[in-house]
């Protein structure tokens, strides 16, 4: 039996659930509660704005939408590379 349950987690008891406005709470993925792509700045591929000089991801659902696991894992090597660059 091949399952992929590790790609989806939902914490409906979280006081912030859902942490972003969505019409699809049933498929809201909490696995990447804090987006690992944040550090990629403008290269993250998400829907963000600059708000007073700070990256504001309020309207981004990239880490919480269906397919988020594959999308984030496809960019994780770049996150590791940038985080390891002394």
N, CA, C and O atoms as a DFTB+ gen file, in Angstrom:
344 C
 N C O
     1  1       0.842      -1.183       0.000
     2  2       0.000       0.000       0.000
     3  2       0.885       1.245       0.000
     4  3       1.695       1.433       0.908
     5  1       0.736       2.070      -0.990
     6  2       1.540       3.279      -1.120
     7  2       0.695       4.482      -0.732
     8  3      -0.212       4.872      -1.467
     9  1       0.989       5.066       0.415
    10  2       0.261       6.256       0.849
    11  2       1.202       7.447       0.888
    12  3       2.421       7.295       0.963
    13  1       0.640       8.584       0.837
    14  2       1.425       9.815       0.896
    15  2       0.842      10.757       1.947
    16  3       0.739      11.963       1.725
    17  1       0.465      10.196       3.086
    18  2      -0.129      10.993       4.158
    19  2       0.835      12.020       4.723
    20  3       0.402      13.006       5.319
    21  1       2.135      11.811       4.549
    22  2       3.137      12.733       5.073
    23  2       3.101      14.088       4.367
    24  3       3.724      15.041       4.834
    25  1       2.386      14.185       3.259
    26  2       2.321      15.416       2.487
    27  2       1.211      16.360       2.950
    28  3       1.103      17.482       2.455
    29  1       0.393      15.911       3.890
    30  2      -0.735      16.727       4.326
    31  2      -0.945      16.573       5.826
    32  3      -0.946      15.464       6.360
    33  1      -1.121      17.702       6.489
    34  2      -1.436      17.725       7.920
    35  2      -2.367      18.906       8.163
    36  3      -2.191      19.982       7.591
    37  1      -3.342      18.691       9.007
    38  2      -4.262      19.774       9.322
    39  2      -4.504      19.830      10.825
    40  3      -4.808      18.817      11.454
    41  1      -4.365      21.017      11.387
    42  2      -4.583      21.212      12.819
    43  2      -5.751      22.173      13.011
    44  3      -5.551      23.375      13.182
    45  1      -6.956      21.645      12.984
    46  2      -8.145      22.481      13.112
    47  2      -8.321      23.018      14.527
    48  3      -9.130      23.919      14.748
    49  1      -7.580      22.483      15.482
    50  2      -7.663      22.975      16.856
    51  2      -6.735      24.165      17.103
    52  3      -6.787      24.785      18.166
    53  1      -5.899      24.479      16.137
    54  2      -5.004      25.630      16.251
    55  2      -5.835      26.908      16.357
    56  3      -6.795      27.094      15.609
    57  1      -5.469      27.773      17.276
    58  2      -6.223      29.015      17.446
    59  2      -6.147      29.947      16.237
    60  3      -6.912      30.907      16.148
    61  1      -5.245      29.677      15.322
    62  2      -5.100      30.502      14.125
    63  2      -5.668      29.836      12.864
    64  3      -5.601      30.412      11.778
    65  1      -6.220      28.637      13.001
    66  2      -6.702      27.895      11.833
    67  2      -7.958      28.526      11.249
    68  3      -8.887      28.835      11.995
    69  1      -8.009      28.721       9.959
    70  2      -6.880      28.758       9.038
    71  2      -6.164      30.101       9.170
    72  3      -6.801      31.125       9.417
    73  1      -4.884      30.098       9.012
    74  2      -4.077      31.309       9.224
    75  2      -4.161      32.283       8.055
    76  3      -3.695      33.417       8.160
    77  1      -4.751      31.851       6.943
    78  2      -4.965      32.706       5.771
    79  2      -6.413      32.556       5.339
    80  3      -7.025      31.510       5.552
    81  1      -6.958      33.598       4.734
    82  2      -8.322      33.524       4.223
    83  2      -8.372      32.493       3.108
    84  3      -7.549      32.516       2.193
    85  1      -9.336      31.594       3.188
    86  2      -9.495      30.555       2.168
    87  2     -10.951      30.139       2.078
    88  3     -11.690      30.203       3.060
    89  1     -11.348      29.718       0.914
    90  2     -12.693      29.188       0.715
    91  2     -12.692      27.674       0.850
    92  3     -13.750      27.044       0.826
    93  1     -11.501      27.085       0.992
    94  2     -11.349      25.630       0.981
    95  2     -10.652      25.139       2.261
    96  3      -9.533      24.628       2.212
    97  1     -11.329      25.303       3.397
    98  2     -10.739      24.890       4.675
    99  2     -10.453      23.392       4.732
   100  3      -9.519      22.965       5.411
   101  1     -11.250      22.593       4.025
   102  2     -11.101      21.139       4.046
   103  2      -9.739      20.691       3.519
   104  3      -9.185      19.698       3.991
   105  1      -9.203      21.418       2.547
   106  2      -7.915      21.055       1.945
   107  2      -6.775      21.973       2.380
   108  3      -5.708      21.965       1.766
   109  1      -6.990      22.761       3.428
   110  2      -5.969      23.677       3.926
   111  2      -4.884      22.867       4.624
   112  3      -5.144      22.197       5.623
   113  1      -3.676      22.933       4.097
   114  2      -2.560      22.123       4.595
   115  2      -1.726      22.923       5.596
   116  3      -1.210      23.991       5.266
   117  1      -1.598      22.413       6.799
   118  2      -0.822      23.066       7.860
   119  2       0.607      22.520       7.953
   120  3       1.372      22.943       8.820
   121  1       0.972      21.594       7.077
   122  2       2.281      20.946       7.155
   123  2       3.415      21.956       7.200
   124  3       4.334      21.820       8.007
   125  1       3.359      22.968       6.342
   126  2       4.384      24.011       6.324
   127  2       3.805      25.263       6.973
   128  3       3.567      26.277       6.316
   129  1       3.589      25.163       8.264
   130  2       3.007      26.269       9.028
   131  2       3.805      27.547       8.797
   132  3       3.233      28.610       8.557
   133  1       5.101      27.439       8.869
   134  2       5.995      28.550       8.519
   135  2       6.639      28.183       7.201
   136  3       7.320      27.162       7.106
   137  1       6.435      28.988       6.195
   138  2       6.883      28.650       4.847
   139  2       8.403      28.586       4.755
   140  3       9.078      29.574       5.045
   141  1       8.948      27.445       4.358
   142  2      10.396      27.322       4.214
   143  2      10.942      28.088       3.009
   144  3      12.157      28.186       2.836
   145  1      10.057      28.627       2.179
   146  2      10.506      29.383       1.011
   147  2      10.622      30.880       1.301
   148  3      11.052      31.638       0.432
   149  1      10.252      31.313       2.485
   150  2      10.281      32.734       2.840
   151  2      11.649      33.347       2.573
   152  3      11.750      34.461       2.059
   153  1      12.698      32.613       2.926
   154  2      14.059      33.145       2.803
   155  2      14.504      33.336       1.350
   156  3      15.527      33.972       1.097
   157  1      13.752      32.797       0.405
   158  2      14.104      32.973      -1.000
   159  2      13.714      34.354      -1.519
   160  3      13.925      34.673      -2.690
   161  1      13.157      35.148      -0.653
   162  2      12.742      36.517      -0.982
   163  2      11.858      36.517      -2.221
   164  3      10.845      35.818      -2.239
   165  1      12.202      37.272      -3.250
   166  2      11.373      37.383      -4.450
   167  2      11.342      36.143      -5.317
   168  3      10.543      36.057      -6.249
   169  1      12.209      35.174      -5.019
   170  2      12.284      33.941      -5.811
   171  2      11.427      32.811      -5.239
   172  3      11.506      31.679      -5.716
   173  1      10.620      33.099      -4.237
   174  2       9.833      32.045      -3.593
   175  2       8.703      31.526      -4.479
   176  3       8.280      30.378      -4.342
   177  1       8.215      32.374      -5.389
   178  2       7.128      31.967      -6.276
   179  2       5.752      32.169      -5.678
   180  3       4.750      31.771      -6.272
   181  1       5.694      32.779      -4.517
   182  2       4.413      32.982      -3.856
   183  2       3.800      34.347      -4.133
   184  3       4.370      35.177      -4.842
   185  1       2.641      34.551      -3.560
   186  2       1.884      35.785      -3.714
   187  2       2.140      36.666      -2.495
   188  3       1.418      36.583      -1.502
   189  1       3.171      37.512      -2.573
   190  2       3.509      38.364      -1.447
   191  2       3.592      39.815      -1.908
   192  3       3.651      40.103      -3.104
   193  1       3.596      40.714      -0.940
   194  2       3.807      42.128      -1.204
   195  2       4.854      42.628      -0.219
   196  3       5.140      41.974       0.784
   197  1       5.420      43.785      -0.512
   198  2       6.292      44.447       0.455
   199  2       5.429      45.436       1.215
   200  3       4.763      46.284       0.622
   201  1       5.450      45.317       2.518
   202  2       4.650      46.163       3.385
   203  2       5.600      46.837       4.366
   204  3       6.108      46.186       5.279
   205  1       5.842      48.109       4.193
   206  2       6.785      48.869       5.026
   207  2       8.162      48.209       5.012
   208  3       8.841      48.153       6.037
   209  1       8.571      47.707       3.835
   210  2       9.885      47.100       3.694
   211  2       9.991      45.667       4.178
   212  3      11.085      45.102       4.210
   213  1       8.878      45.078       4.551
   214  2       8.868      43.697       5.064
   215  2       8.042      42.830       4.121
   216  3       6.987      43.248       3.644
   217  1       8.526      41.629       3.857
   218  2       7.804      40.688       3.002
   219  2       6.533      40.252       3.729
   220  3       6.597      39.680       4.817
   221  1       5.396      40.522       3.128
   222  2       4.090      40.224       3.719
   223  2       3.416      39.124       2.908
   224  3       3.034      39.342       1.758
   225  1       3.271      37.957       3.497
   226  2       2.716      36.775       2.821
   227  2       1.260      36.515       3.201
   228  3       0.758      35.405       3.019
   229  1       0.593      37.521       3.720
   230  2      -0.785      37.369       4.184
   231  2      -1.693      36.741       3.130
   232  3      -2.543      35.916       3.465
   233  1      -1.530      37.113       1.877
   234  2      -2.406      36.625       0.810
   235  2      -1.859      35.412       0.073
   236  3      -2.414      35.019      -0.954
   237  1      -0.798      34.817       0.566
   238  2      -0.189      33.676      -0.114
   239  2      -0.681      32.347       0.459
   240  3      -0.654      32.132       1.671
   241  1      -1.122      31.480      -0.411
   242  2      -1.580      30.152      -0.001
   243  2      -0.674      29.038      -0.527
   244  3      -1.024      27.862      -0.425
   245  1       0.485      29.391      -1.085
   246  2       1.380      28.387      -1.661
   247  2       1.655      27.227      -0.699
   248  3       1.478      26.075      -1.097
   249  1       2.076      27.470       0.541
   250  2       2.398      26.328       1.407
   251  2       1.168      25.595       1.941
   252  3       1.305      24.544       2.567
   253  1      -0.025      26.128       1.706
   254  2      -1.235      25.553       2.288
   255  2      -2.181      24.929       1.271
   256  3      -3.217      24.383       1.649
   257  1      -1.844      24.999      -0.006
   258  2      -2.732      24.522      -1.072
   259  2      -2.372      23.111      -1.528
   260  3      -1.265      22.641      -1.268
   261  1      -3.299      22.430      -2.206
   262  2      -2.967      21.128      -2.779
   263  2      -1.738      21.246      -3.686
   264  3      -1.621      22.193      -4.463
   265  1      -0.842      20.292      -3.581
   266  2       0.390      20.309      -4.362
   267  2       1.516      21.079      -3.688
   268  3       2.607      21.203      -4.245
   269  1       1.254      21.597      -2.487
   270  2       2.263      22.411      -1.804
   271  2       3.518      21.617      -1.466
   272  3       4.624      22.153      -1.535
   273  1       3.363      20.364      -1.106
   274  2       4.534      19.555      -0.753
   275  2       5.493      19.463      -1.941
   276  3       6.691      19.705      -1.799
   277  1       4.967      19.117      -3.093
   278  2       5.806      18.976      -4.293
   279  2       6.434      20.317      -4.680
   280  3       7.611      20.375      -5.037
   281  1       5.661      21.372      -4.611
   282  2       6.164      22.694      -4.980
   283  2       7.299      23.138      -4.060
   284  3       8.323      23.636      -4.529
   285  1       7.121      22.961      -2.768
   286  2       8.154      23.372      -1.816
   287  2       9.380      22.480      -1.940
   288  3      10.505      22.979      -1.918
   289  1       9.190      21.194      -2.069
   290  2      10.338      20.289      -2.178
   291  2      11.126      20.543      -3.462
   292  3      12.329      20.287      -3.503
   293  1      10.471      21.038      -4.503
   294  2      11.185      21.333      -5.746
   295  2      12.126      22.535      -5.583
   296  3      13.041      22.719      -6.386
   297  1      11.904      23.348      -4.551
   298  2      12.743      24.526      -4.318
   299  2      13.622      24.392      -3.073
   300  3      14.399      25.298      -2.771
   301  1      13.514      23.299      -2.362
   302  2      14.210      23.175      -1.077
   303  2      15.729      23.137      -1.240
   304  3      16.445      23.558      -0.332
   305  1      16.238      22.647      -2.365
   306  2      17.690      22.654      -2.586
   307  2      18.223      24.080      -2.625
   308  3      19.321      24.347      -2.135
   309  1      17.458      24.990      -3.202
   310  2      17.872      26.392      -3.243
   311  2      17.853      27.002      -1.839
   312  3      18.724      27.803      -1.499
   313  1      16.876      26.632      -1.033
   314  2      16.811      27.098       0.360
   315  2      18.055      26.629       1.114
   316  3      18.686      27.408       1.828
   317  1      18.401      25.361       0.952
   318  2      19.577      24.794       1.627
   319  2      20.850      25.477       1.140
   320  3      21.732      25.806       1.933
   321  1      20.936      25.684      -0.166
   322  2      22.113      26.329      -0.743
   323  2      22.310      27.731      -0.164
   324  3      23.406      28.084       0.272
   325  1      21.245      28.516      -0.165
   326  2      21.357      29.883       0.342
   327  2      21.601      29.909       1.851
   328  3      22.330      30.768       2.345
   329  1      21.005      28.986       2.573
   330  2      21.192      28.931       4.017
   331  2      22.569      28.430       4.416
   332  3      23.025      28.694       5.528
   333  1      23.232      27.714       3.530
   334  2      24.550      27.151       3.820
   335  2      25.688      28.014       3.300
   336  3      26.857      27.729       3.562
   337  1      25.355      29.058       2.569
   338  2      26.367      29.917       1.964
   339  2      26.895      30.911       2.990
   340  3      26.235      31.902       3.305
   341  1      28.087      30.639       3.506
   342  2      28.662      31.520       4.531
   343  2      29.310      32.680       3.856
   344  3      29.862      33.554       4.525
